[in-house]
C-alpha cells in the first residue's frame, strides 16, 4: 500500500504544524519521520491515520483519495508510545480486541481468532505470555503486544508514534533491531516517528527529516547522512564542528562571501606532527571516555573556537593524549555552505 501526501497544511491557532508538505511512501517501505520536538512529524502521522484533519491537501492510499474517510475505513494500525493496552484484559484478549469488536458479518469465528492471535504472539515471540496481564510484563514486552494488536486487524498501513520512547536505552536498541527483522517478514508499509537519529539510521529504509512543519530532506539513510541537503540536516544527524571563513575561487560562488565549513566529530584526525597544509595547531582541553569511543575537546590556536573529535579507544590509546598537550588537527569530509549554497 503506497501513501501519497499532497500539499498537506495544518494550523493550531497561530502555530503552523505543517506547511505544504508533500511526500510519497512506496509500498512495503519502513519510513522514519525524524526531527526535533514540534517539527510536525506526529501531526503528519495522525493525519495519515485519520485521527487529525488537515486544513489543506490530500492523503492517498494506492492512488485513492482517503482524505475524508473515517479512521475505521482506512485500515490503519496505530502503535502509541505508551502502549495503550487494556489493563483489565489478558495479553490474548488485548491482541484479539480489534477482531472481537468487528460487526458479526465480518467477525472471524472464535477458533479463527484464537489461531490468528496465537500466530501473532509467536511472531512477536510472546506466545508463552498469552494469559498474563500488561502489569506483569516488561516495557519492551508491552510494546511488542501493542504491535501485535495493531497487526491483528491486518492493516494496510502500520503507523508508530515514538514506539520506543518510553523504554530504556538497552531495551530500545534491542527492540529497534527486532522491528527491522519483523518488517522484513511482514512487509507492511510502515511509518514511524522518532527524534532519535541513531534509531532512524539503523531501522528505516528511508528517512524524512522535518523541521518547522516542512520536509528538509527525504532519502535513504546513506543519502541523508553522507549528502545532507542543508546545514539543518547535517547538524541534526550527528555532532558537527563549524569552521567560519570566506569564499575564494569557489565554483559558481562569488569570492569573499561568508561561508561555514561543517565537519563531523569522527572526521577530525589528531596527529602529533603536521601532515599537510590542511592541518592546524590545537590544544587538548578535555577527554571524555564513552564506552568504545573517546570524545576529545580541543581549542584552536589563535582563537577560542572549540573542536570536538571522536576517536576509537585504540586510536586514543595509541596517541596517548594528555590534557593541555599541543597537537595537530586535520578535518576530513568537509562540507561548505554559503547562504544555502553547498560547495
ROVEXFI-604927 format. One record per residue: residue in one letter; x, y, z of N, C-alpha, C in turn. Coordinates in steps of 0.05 Angstrom, whole numbers, padded with zeros to 5 digits, always signed. Layout:
<recs>
AXYZXYZXYZ ...
</recs>
This chain:
<recs>
X+00017-00024+00000+00000+00000+00000+00018+00025+00000 X+00017+00040-00022+00033+00065-00023+00017+00087-00010 X+00031+00107+00000+00019+00131+00012+00029+00155-00002 X+00011+00172-00012+00018+00197-00024+00007+00220-00007 X+00025+00238+00001+00018+00261+00017+00021+00285-00001 X-00001+00299-00006-00001+00321-00026-00008+00347-00012 X+00011+00365-00010+00007+00393-00002-00009+00395+00024 X-00001+00379+00044-00015+00379+00070-00006+00403+00087 X-00026+00418+00097-00020+00440+00115-00039+00438+00139 X-00029+00446+00163-00044+00445+00187-00036+00467+00206 X-00056+00482+00216-00052+00503+00235-00065+00496+00262 X-00052+00502+00284-00065+00502+00310-00064+00530+00321 X-00086+00545+00317-00085+00573+00324-00065+00588+00307 X-00046+00601+00320-00026+00616+00305-00002+00599+00298 X-00002+00574+00308+00022+00556+00303+00018+00540+00278 X+00038+00541+00261+00038+00524+00236+00051+00498+00242 X+00035+00477+00243+00046+00450+00249+00057+00437+00224 X+00043+00441+00201+00052+00430+00175+00048+00452+00154 X+00068+00455+00137+00068+00477+00117+00072+00465+00089 X+00050+00458+00076+00051+00449+00048+00069+00425+00045 X+00065+00404+00060+00082+00380+00059+00073+00361+00038 X+00091+00352+00020+00086+00332+00000+00107+00310+00003 X+00098+00285+00000+00115+00262+00004+00103+00237-00007 X+00119+00220-00018+00109+00194-00028+00124+00172-00013 X+00108+00153-00002+00119+00130+00012+00112+00105-00004 X+00131+00092-00016+00126+00068-00033+00115+00045-00017 X+00102+00027-00030+00091+00002-00018+00113-00014-00004 X+00108-00022+00020+00126-00041+00034+00150-00028+00047 X+00153-00001+00046+00176+00012+00058+00172+00017+00088 X+00194+00018+00103+00194+00026+00130+00206+00054+00131 X+00190+00074+00136+00199+00102+00134+00199+00116+00161 X+00220+00130+00167+00222+00145+00192+00217+00175+00187 X+00199+00186+00203+00195+00215+00204+00213+00225+00227 X+00234+00239+00221+00254+00247+00240+00256+00277+00243 X+00257+00286+00268+00260+00315+00272+00257+00322+00301 X+00263+00348+00308+00261+00356+00335+00232+00359+00344 X+00228+00362+00370+00200+00365+00381+00187+00390+00368 X+00162+00387+00360+00147+00409+00349+00151+00413+00319 X+00165+00394+00306+00170+00398+00277+00147+00389+00260 X+00127+00376+00271+00103+00368+00256+00101+00338+00249 X+00121+00322+00258+00121+00294+00250+00098+00278+00261 X+00091+00282+00287+00068+00268+00298+00041+00277+00286 X+00039+00303+00281+00015+00314+00268+00011+00301+00240 X+00033+00298+00225+00031+00286+00199+00023+00257+00202 X+00034+00242+00221+00026+00214+00226-00004+00212+00232 X-00014+00230+00249-00042+00229+00257-00060+00236+00233 X-00051+00253+00216-00067+00260+00192-00068+00236+00173 X-00045+00222+00170-00045+00197+00154-00065+00177+00165 X-00066+00175+00191-00084+00155+00205-00113+00163+00203 X-00119+00189+00200-00146+00199+00202-00154+00208+00229 X-00135+00209+00248-00140+00218+00275-00140+00248+00277 X-00130+00262+00256-00129+00291+00254-00137+00298+00226 X-00150+00321+00223-00158+00330+00196-00139+00352+00187 X-00131+00351+00162-00114+00372+00151-00131+00396+00143 X-00119+00420+00144-00132+00444+00135-00133+00444+00104 X-00111+00435+00092-00110+00434+00063-00094+00409+00055 X-00098+00400+00030-00083+00378+00020-00098+00352+00020 X-00085+00331+00009-00097+00304+00007-00079+00282+00016 X-00091+00260+00025-00077+00235+00031-00088+00214+00013 X-00071+00200-00002-00079+00179-00020-00066+00153-00012 X-00082+00131-00011-00072+00104-00007-00075+00090-00034 X-00053+00081-00044-00053+00067-00071-00067+00084-00092 X-00063+00110-00091-00075+00128-00111-00103+00135-00106 X-00116+00125-00084-00144+00130-00078-00145+00151-00056 X-00161+00172-00060-00163+00193-00040-00177+00184-00015 X-00163+00185+00008-00175+00176+00033-00178+00200+00052 X-00174+00224+00043-00173+00248+00060-00198+00250+00078 X-00221+00245+00067-00246+00248+00082-00257+00222+00095 X-00241+00201+00093-00250+00176+00104-00245+00175+00134 X-00264+00162+00148-00261+00158+00177-00238+00139+00182 X-00226+00143+00206-00203+00126+00213-00209+00096+00211 X-00234+00088+00217-00240+00059+00215-00240+00049+00187 X-00244+00067+00168-00245+00058+00140-00217+00057+00127 X-00197+00067+00140-00171+00069+00128-00154+00043+00131 X-00162+00026+00149-00148+00001+00154-00119+00006+00162 X-00117+00023+00182-00090+00032+00192-00086+00020+00220 X-00062+00009+00225-00054+00000+00252-00038+00022+00265 X-00044+00028+00290-00030+00050+00303-00018+00040+00329 X+00008+00046+00333+00022+00038+00358+00031+00064+00371 X+00022+00067+00396+00029+00091+00411+00054+00087+00429 X+00065+00110+00437+00090+00108+00454+00085+00094+00480 X+00061+00099+00492+00056+00088+00519+00037+00064+00517 X+00039+00049+00496+00026+00022+00492-00004+00023+00489 X-00018+00038+00508-00048+00040+00507-00061+00012+00508 X-00049-00006+00523-00062-00032+00527-00084-00031+00548 X-00103-00049+00546-00125-00050+00565-00115-00066+00590 X-00113-00052+00612-00101-00064+00636-00117-00087+00647 X-00143-00087+00643-00160-00108+00655-00162-00132+00637 X-00150-00132+00613-00150-00154+00594-00124-00169+00594 X-00125-00195+00589-00101-00210+00586-00087-00203+00560 X-00063-00212+00557-00048-00207+00532-00063-00218+00508 X-00074-00242+00511-00090-00253+00489-00114-00235+00482 X-00129-00226+00501-00153-00210+00496-00146-00183+00485 X-00123-00172+00493-00114-00146+00482-00109-00149+00452 X-00095-00170+00444-00089-00174+00416-00114-00180+00400 X-00132-00195+00412-00157-00203+00399-00178-00181+00397 X-00174-00160+00412-00196-00140+00415-00206-00129+00388 X-00188-00121+00370-00197-00110+00344-00213-00129+00327 X-00209-00155+00332-00224-00175+00317-00251-00181+00330 X-00252-00181+00356-00277-00187+00370-00298-00166+00368 X-00290-00140+00363-00309-00118+00362-00319-00113+00333 X-00310-00129+00314-00320-00126+00287-00350-00133+00286 X-00364-00122+00266-00392-00130+00262-00393-00160+00257 X-00416-00172+00264-00418-00201+00261-00413-00211+00233 X-00420-00194+00213-00417-00203+00185-00388-00206+00177 X-00370-00192+00190-00341-00194+00183-00324-00205+00206 X-00337-00213+00228-00322-00222+00251-00314-00252+00247 X-00288-00258+00250-00279-00286+00248-00292-00303+00271 X-00291-00329+00267-00301-00347+00288-00282-00347+00311 X-00291-00357+00334-00274-00358+00358-00248-00374+00352 X-00251-00396+00338-00228-00412+00331-00208-00397+00313 X-00219-00383+00293-00202-00367+00275-00188-00345+00290 X-00202-00332+00309-00190-00311+00325-00167-00322+00342 X-00173-00346+00354-00152-00357+00371-00127-00364+00355 X-00131-00376+00332-00107-00384+00315-00092-00359+00306 X-00107-00338+00299-00093-00314+00289-00078-00300+00312 X-00090-00298+00335-00077-00285+00358-00052-00301+00366 X-00054-00327+00368-00031-00343+00376-00008-00341+00356 X-00015-00340+00330+00005-00337+00309+00020-00310+00312 X+00004-00289+00318+00016-00263+00321+00034-00262+00346 X+00025-00275+00368+00041-00275+00392+00067-00291+00388 X+00066-00312+00371+00091-00326+00363+00109-00307+00347 X+00096-00292+00329+00112-00273+00312+00127-00253+00329 X+00115-00243+00350+00128-00224+00368+00142-00238+00392 X+00143-00264+00390+00158-00280+00410+00147-00278+00438 X+00120-00277+00441+00108-00275+00467+00084-00294+00470 X+00083-00316+00455+00061-00334+00457+00059-00347+00485 X+00081-00349+00499+00081-00361+00526+00069-00342+00547 X+00064-00317+00539+00053-00298+00558+00023-00292+00553 X+00010-00308+00538-00017-00302+00529-00038-00298+00551 X-00034-00312+00574-00054-00309+00596-00046-00289+00617 X-00024-00274+00613-00016-00254+00632-00030-00227+00627 X-00026-00209+00646-00037-00182+00643-00014-00162+00638 X-00021-00139+00625+00000-00120+00619+00018-00112+00643 X+00007-00110+00666+00023-00103+00690+00044-00123+00697 X+00041-00148+00686+00060-00169+00692+00083-00171+00671 X+00082-00152+00652+00102-00153+00630+00122-00129+00633 X+00145-00133+00620+00164-00111+00619+00155-00090+00598 X+00167-00067+00598+00160-00046+00579+00164-00056+00550 X+00186-00070+00545+00192-00080+00518+00171-00100+00510 X+00163-00118+00528+00142-00138+00522+00115-00124+00516 X+00108-00104+00532+00083-00090+00528+00083-00076+00500 X+00105-00066+00492+00106-00053+00466+00103-00073+00443 X+00114-00097+00447+00110-00118+00427+00081-00127+00426 X+00068-00128+00449+00040-00135+00449+00023-00114+00435 X+00030-00089+00439+00016-00067+00426+00019-00069+00395 X+00043-00078+00387+00048-00081+00358+00031-00105+00347 X+00030-00127+00362+00014-00150+00354-00015-00143+00352 X-00025-00126+00371-00053-00118+00370-00059-00101+00345 X-00039-00084+00337-00043-00067+00313-00043-00085+00288 X-00027-00106+00288-00025-00124+00265-00049-00143+00263 X-00063-00147+00285-00085-00167+00285-00107-00160+00265 X-00112-00135+00260-00134-00127+00242-00124-00125+00213 X-00100-00136+00208-00089-00137+00181-00089-00109+00168 X-00075-00090+00180-00075-00063+00170-00061-00061+00143 X-00070-00042+00126-00056-00037+00101-00031-00020+00106 X-00033-00004+00128-00011+00014+00136-00007+00012+00166 X+00018+00011+00174+00025+00010+00203+00039+00036+00210 X+00028+00050+00230+00038+00076+00239+00047+00073+00268 X+00071+00083+00274+00082+00080+00301+00092+00108+00310 X+00081+00117+00333+00088+00144+00343+00108+00141+00367 X+00133+00147+00362+00154+00144+00382+00151+00118+00396 X+00152+00095+00382+00144+00069+00394+00163+00060+00417 X+00188+00070+00417+00207+00061+00437+00215+00083+00456 X+00201+00106+00455+00209+00129+00470+00207+00126+00500 X+00189+00108+00510+00186+00104+00539+00204+00083+00550 X+00222+00072+00534+00238+00049+00543+00267+00058+00548 X+00281+00042+00565+00309+00050+00570+00326+00043+00546 X+00351+00053+00546+00368+00053+00522+00373+00025+00512 X+00379+00006+00530+00386-00021+00521+00362-00035+00508 X+00338-00032+00521+00314-00045+00510+00307-00032+00483 X+00310-00006+00481+00305+00008+00455+00322-00003+00433 X+00348-00007+00439+00366-00017+00419+00358-00045+00410 X+00350-00062+00429+00341-00090+00422+00315-00089+00406 X+00296-00072+00414+00270-00072+00400+00272-00060+00372 X+00289-00040+00368+00290-00030+00341+00303-00050+00321 X+00322-00066+00331+00332-00087+00314+00311-00108+00308 X+00295-00114+00329+00273-00133+00326+00252-00122+00307 X+00245-00097+00308+00226-00085+00290+00235-00087+00261 X+00261-00082+00256+00272-00084+00229+00269-00112+00218 X+00275-00133+00235+00272-00160+00226+00242-00167+00221 X+00225-00158+00239+00196-00163+00236+00186-00151+00210 X+00194-00126+00204+00185-00113+00180+00194-00129+00155 X+00218-00139+00156+00228-00155+00133+00211-00180+00129 X+00197-00189+00150+00180-00213+00147+00152-00206+00137 X+00141-00184+00147+00113-00178+00141+00109-00158+00118 X+00128-00141+00113+00128-00122+00090+00103-00104+00090 X+00093-00096+00113+00071-00077+00113+00083-00049+00111 X+00071-00032+00094+00081-00004+00092+00079+00008+00120 X+00101+00018+00130+00103+00027+00157+00116+00055+00159 X+00105+00072+00177+00116+00098+00182+00119+00101+00212 X+00143+00108+00220+00147+00113+00249+00159+00140+00255 X+00150+00152+00276+00160+00178+00285+00182+00174+00306 X+00204+00189+00303+00225+00188+00323+00241+00215+00322 X+00253+00221+00345+00272+00243+00346+00300+00233+00350 X+00303+00206+00350+00328+00192+00355+00342+00187+00328 X+00363+00201+00322+00377+00198+00296+00388+00170+00292 X+00400+00159+00313+00411+00132+00311+00389+00111+00305 X+00366+00115+00317+00344+00096+00313+00335+00098+00283 X+00332+00122+00273+00324+00125+00245+00344+00113+00225 X+00369+00119+00230+00391+00109+00213+00393+00079+00213 X+00387+00067+00236+00390+00037+00238+00366+00022+00227 X+00342+00033+00230+00318+00018+00224+00306+00023+00197 X+00306+00048+00188+00289+00057+00166+00301+00050+00138 X+00283+00045+00119+00291+00044+00091+00296+00072+00080 X+00279+00091+00089+00282+00119+00081+00276+00136+00106 X+00290+00159+00106+00287+00178+00128+00276+00204+00116 X+00256+00215+00130+00245+00241+00123+00252+00260+00145 X+00270+00279+00140+00279+00298+00161+00261+00322+00160 X+00248+00328+00183+00229+00350+00184+00238+00372+00203 X+00229+00397+00197+00236+00419+00214+00216+00441+00209 X+00204+00452+00230+00185+00474+00229+00162+00469+00208 X+00152+00445+00209+00129+00438+00192+00135+00433+00163 X+00161+00431+00156+00169+00426+00128+00187+00401+00127 X+00189+00390+00103+00208+00368+00098+00234+00381+00088 X+00255+00377+00103+00281+00387+00095+00295+00369+00075 X+00292+00343+00079+00304+00324+00060+00292+00296+00065 X+00289+00281+00043+00279+00253+00045+00297+00236+00028 X+00305+00213+00038+00322+00195+00023+00331+00172+00040 X+00348+00155+00029+00358+00132+00044+00376+00142+00067 X+00380+00126+00088+00398+00134+00109+00425+00143+00100 X+00437+00129+00080+00463+00136+00070+00462+00163+00056 X+00440+00168+00041+00438+00194+00026+00437+00217+00045 X+00418+00216+00065+00415+00240+00082+00439+00244+00101 X+00453+00222+00107+00477+00225+00125+00501+00234+00109 X+00506+00222+00086+00530+00228+00070+00527+00253+00052 X+00502+00259+00045+00497+00282+00027+00474+00299+00037 X+00478+00311+00061+00456+00328+00072+00450+00351+00054 X+00424+00358+00052+00415+00378+00034+00421+00407+00044 X+00424+00410+00070+00428+00436+00082+00440+00434+00110 X+00448+00456+00122+00461+00455+00148+00443+00442+00170 X+00417+00446+00168+00399+00435+00189+00402+00404+00189 X+00400+00392+00165+00402+00363+00164+00429+00353+00174 X+00450+00367+00165+00477+00359+00174+00480+00361+00204 X+00470+00383+00216+00472+00386+00245+00455+00366+00260 X+00431+00360+00249+00413+00342+00264+00422+00313+00264 X+00437+00305+00243+00446+00277+00241+00474+00274+00252 X+00479+00281+00277+00505+00276+00289+00519+00302+00296 X+00539+00299+00314+00555+00322+00323+00572+00333+00301 X+00572+00359+00298+00589+00372+00277+00605+00395+00289 X+00628+00401+00276+00644+00424+00283+00640+00445+00261 X+00639+00470+00269+00636+00492+00250+00661+00508+00248 X+00669+00513+00223+00693+00530+00218+00684+00553+00200 X+00687+00578+00209+00677+00601+00195+00700+00612+00177 X+00692+00621+00153+00712+00632+00135+00699+00648+00113 X+00714+00653+00091+00704+00668+00069+00712+00653+00043 X+00695+00655+00023+00700+00641-00002+00722+00653-00018 X+00736+00636-00032+00757+00644-00051+00759+00624-00073 X+00757+00633-00098+00758+00616-00122+00738+00593-00120 X+00714+00599-00110+00694+00579-00109+00680+00575-00136 X+00672+00551-00142+00658+00545-00167+00629+00555-00165 X+00622+00574-00182+00595+00584-00182+00588+00602-00159 X+00607+00610-00142+00602+00626-00119+00621+00650-00120 X+00611+00674-00114+00627+00698-00113+00648+00696-00091 X+00672+00708-00096+00693+00708-00076+00685+00727-00053 X+00698+00722-00031+00697+00739-00007+00668+00740+00005 X+00655+00717+00004+00629+00715+00017+00631+00697+00042 X+00616+00703+00063+00617+00688+00087+00609+00659+00081 X+00624+00640+00093+00619+00612+00089+00624+00597+00115 X+00610+00575+00118+00614+00558+00141+00620+00529+00132 X+00642+00519+00143+00650+00491+00137+00641+00474+00160 X+00629+00451+00153+00619+00432+00173+00635+00406+00171 X+00644+00397+00195+00659+00371+00196+00648+00355+00219 X+00640+00330+00214+00631+00313+00236+00654+00306+00255 X+00647+00300+00280+00667+00295+00300+00685+00272+00293 X+00674+00251+00280+00690+00228+00274+00708+00232+00249 X+00704+00256+00236+00720+00262+00212+00743+00282+00220 X+00748+00284+00246+00771+00301+00255+00794+00282+00262 X+00817+00285+00249+00841+00270+00255+00859+00286+00273 X+00872+00272+00292+00891+00284+00310+00918+00271+00306 X+00939+00288+00302+00966+00278+00298+00985+00294+00316 X+01009+00282+00320+01029+00297+00335+01046+00315+00317 X+01045+00310+00292+01061+00327+00273+01042+00336+00250 X+01050+00358+00237+01033+00369+00216+01035+00351+00191 X+01012+00341+00182+01011+00323+00159+01012+00338+00132 X+00997+00360+00130+00996+00376+00105+00985+00403+00112 X+00980+00419+00091+00971+00447+00095+00943+00449+00107 X+00928+00427+00108+00901+00428+00120+00902+00424+00150 X+00925+00416+00161+00928+00412+00190+00933+00439+00204 X+00922+00441+00228+00927+00465+00244+00931+00458+00273 X+00944+00476+00288+00951+00470+00316+00926+00474+00334 X+00925+00457+00355+00904+00459+00374+00914+00448+00401 X+00900+00454+00422+00908+00445+00449+00886+00427+00460 X+00893+00404+00472+00874+00386+00484+00864+00398+00510 X+00837+00402+00511+00825+00414+00534+00810+00394+00552 X+00798+00374+00540+00782+00355+00556+00781+00328+00541 X+00781+00307+00557+00778+00280+00546+00755+00265+00560 X+00737+00254+00545+00714+00240+00557+00711+00213+00544 X+00713+00192+00560+00712+00165+00550+00683+00156+00550 X+00673+00147+00527+00645+00139+00523+00643+00111+00513 X+00650+00092+00530+00649+00064+00522+00670+00058+00501 X+00661+00050+00477+00681+00043+00456+00694+00067+00443 X+00684+00091+00448+00696+00115+00435+00705+00135+00456 X+00721+00154+00447+00732+00175+00464+00727+00202+00451 X+00715+00221+00466+00710+00247+00455+00732+00266+00466 X+00746+00279+00447+00768+00297+00454+00759+00325+00447 X+00759+00343+00466+00753+00371+00461+00779+00387+00459 X+00783+00402+00438+00807+00418+00433+00800+00447+00429 X+00819+00465+00433+00816+00493+00426+00837+00501+00405 X+00828+00514+00384+00846+00522+00363+00865+00543+00371 X+00890+00542+00361+00909+00563+00366+00900+00589+00352 X+00902+00611+00366+00896+00637+00353+00868+00646+00357 X+00850+00629+00367+00823+00637+00374+00811+00618+00394 X+00787+00624+00403+00776+00608+00425+00756+00587+00415 X+00756+00581+00389+00737+00561+00378+00744+00533+00388 X+00723+00520+00398+00726+00492+00407+00721+00472+00385 X+00735+00450+00385+00732+00429+00365+00728+00403+00381 X+00709+00387+00371+00705+00361+00383+00713+00339+00364 X+00730+00321+00373+00738+00298+00356+00730+00273+00370 X+00720+00254+00354+00712+00228+00366+00731+00206+00355 X+00745+00193+00373+00765+00173+00366+00756+00146+00377 X+00767+00125+00364+00763+00098+00376+00782+00096+00400 X+00776+00077+00418+00793+00074+00441+00822+00067+00433 X+00825+00050+00413+00851+00043+00403+00867+00067+00393 X+00854+00084+00377+00867+00107+00366+00875+00126+00388 X+00858+00129+00408+00864+00147+00431+00888+00136+00447 X+00888+00110+00452+00910+00098+00468+00936+00100+00453 X+00935+00096+00426+00960+00098+00410+00971+00126+00410 X+00954+00146+00411+00963+00174+00412+00973+00181+00440 X+00961+00170+00460+00969+00176+00488+00965+00206+00494 X+00942+00217+00487+00938+00246+00490+00936+00254+00520 X+00946+00277+00526+00945+00288+00553+00932+00315+00553 X+00919+00322+00575+00907+00348+00578+00928+00370+00576 X+00922+00391+00560+00940+00413+00556+00961+00409+00534 X+00961+00386+00522+00981+00380+00502+00974+00394+00475 X+00995+00403+00461+00992+00415+00434+00994+00392+00413 X+00975+00392+00395+00974+00372+00374+00966+00386+00348 X+00964+00370+00326+00955+00380+00301+00928+00366+00294 X+00910+00382+00284+00883+00373+00277+00879+00376+00247 X+00867+00355+00235+00862+00356+00206+00833+00347+00201 X+00817+00365+00189+00789+00357+00183+00788+00340+00157 X+00770+00320+00157+00764+00305+00133+00735+00308+00126 X+00727+00302+00102+00698+00304+00094+00686+00331+00101 X+00699+00352+00091+00689+00379+00097+00666+00386+00078 X+00644+00397+00089+00622+00406+00074+00618+00436+00079 X+00617+00452+00057+00617+00480+00059+00590+00491+00049 X+00577+00508+00065+00552+00521+00056+00556+00551+00056 X+00547+00564+00034+00548+00593+00032+00519+00602+00027 X+00507+00613+00047+00479+00623+00045+00462+00603+00029 X+00460+00578+00040+00443+00557+00029+00454+00544+00004 X+00478+00553-00005+00491+00541-00028+00513+00522-00018 X+00512+00497-00026+00532+00478-00017+00554+00475-00038 X+00579+00478-00029+00602+00474-00047+00611+00445-00046 
</recs>
